[in-house]
């Protein structure tokens, strides 16, 4: 079963410091998402765009997340707009060659 990558990008209309403060308060909620192995937070301040790259253990965990109250809260926030949501399968064998964090995340999940 292929693991999944979720890429979410959006525009923000508040100062960067305000955005970072708001999302820092939510980091523990994202860390607790079932089936999410990791999230990398993204920022392109010049274009007022932010987002995240997520690694999920399965389609089911990714889809559960997309239908969660946490995602609903983020996508309905008045400071955020123009969401782009994309899903990808992970090419695990090739990602291991280029030191993608896929194997490390899988090993950590198996040990837990």
C-alpha angles and dihedrals in degrees: 000000000000119000117231137235119208119197118194122179130173144161121258128202104197131081114282092245091055091048093049092048092051096048094043087061089055098045094097090053091054091045089056096053107127113244095012108123095187146338129212115203116222132206132181100173095178091061094034089238128137137164145128147262114221131191114210128188093223148000089256095056092045093050092046088054093049089054095045129114088243092062091043090054093050097045092048095048110122093223092059130068146151097049121197115194120186132173126204138180113235117241091217102182093052092041089057090056090055092044096252109173091244099106093044092052092047091049092049091050092049091051093051 
